[in-house]
Amino acid sequence: MNALTDKNRAEALSKVPAVTLVFWIIKILATTLGETGGDTLSMTFNLGYLVSTFIFLPLLAIFILLQIRAARFHPWLYWATIIASTTAGTTIADFATRSLGIGYPGGSLLLLTLVLISLFVWYRSLGTVRVEAITSRRAELFYWITITFSQTLGTALGDWTADVPGFGYLGAAALFAGLLAIMLMLHYATAVSKVWLFWAAFILTRPLGATVGDFLDKPIDKGGLDLSRPIASLVLAVLIVGCIALLPQRAGRHPGEAA
């Protein structure tokens, strides 16, 4: 009886969604919106990477605070926080790789290091990095720090890959989609840790969204479709709203397994 009560309590406190097909669909749409939305402020509205970052970071901090203070899983709040992290990640990565001059390799290496450090500290502190185990404010803070680093990493990694001669945006998108397919195969066909496969897939969805977003809005002579960034962002936002409103989501379960 106590075990059942503890399980129900943990499920009630879980404030992140169950990892389902719906989760991945919205996540990829959100990462694509993050790219077009970030570029809208920094490039289309010509605010620059630094000013755009100063706009997005406070919004991200507010959403993370609201998410942590919430008593249960709220789909609209959760995905608003994800979108805030991916738009902030776009402008932060662009500022680091372009304005600071460390380039795509330097930016990707720096951000990958930050992601790995975040996961390491999280694991050493709580003994697990499983998203199903996020039932405390401390775990949730680690979760959002890791996500923000991963969203930023994805932008730099996507831009770096697309910049490789012969790849372009579509080639880079195909590469990351293929890597995600491999993660899916490993999930179902091997005994590789589902926890680390989740984080690998979570990170890979970001450069996939980044390259798709760049393909939509970059000039034709640079391999893009030259679509309006604001319009592309609006269409993606409408799709995300439709998915949240129409597709079922639930809080992740907490079966109490070790990482």
Secondary structure as GFF3:
##gff-version 3
##sequence-region A 1 259
A	DSSP	alpha_helix	2	13	.	.	.	ID=ss1
A	DSSP	alpha_helix	21	39	.	.	.	ID=ss2
A	DSSP	pi_helix	40	44	.	.	.	ID=ss3
A	DSSP	alpha_helix	48	69	.	.	.	ID=ss4
A	DSSP	alpha_helix	75	94	.	.	.	ID=ss5
A	DSSP	pi_helix	95	99	.	.	.	ID=ss6
A	DSSP	alpha_helix	103	126	.	.	.	ID=ss7
A	DSSP	three_ten_helix	131	133	.	.	.	ID=ss8
A	DSSP	alpha_helix	137	162	.	.	.	ID=ss9
A	DSSP	alpha_helix	168	189	.	.	.	ID=ss10
A	DSSP	alpha_helix	194	217	.	.	.	ID=ss11
A	DSSP	three_ten_helix	220	222	.	.	.	ID=ss12
A	DSSP	alpha_helix	229	246	.	.	.	ID=ss13
###
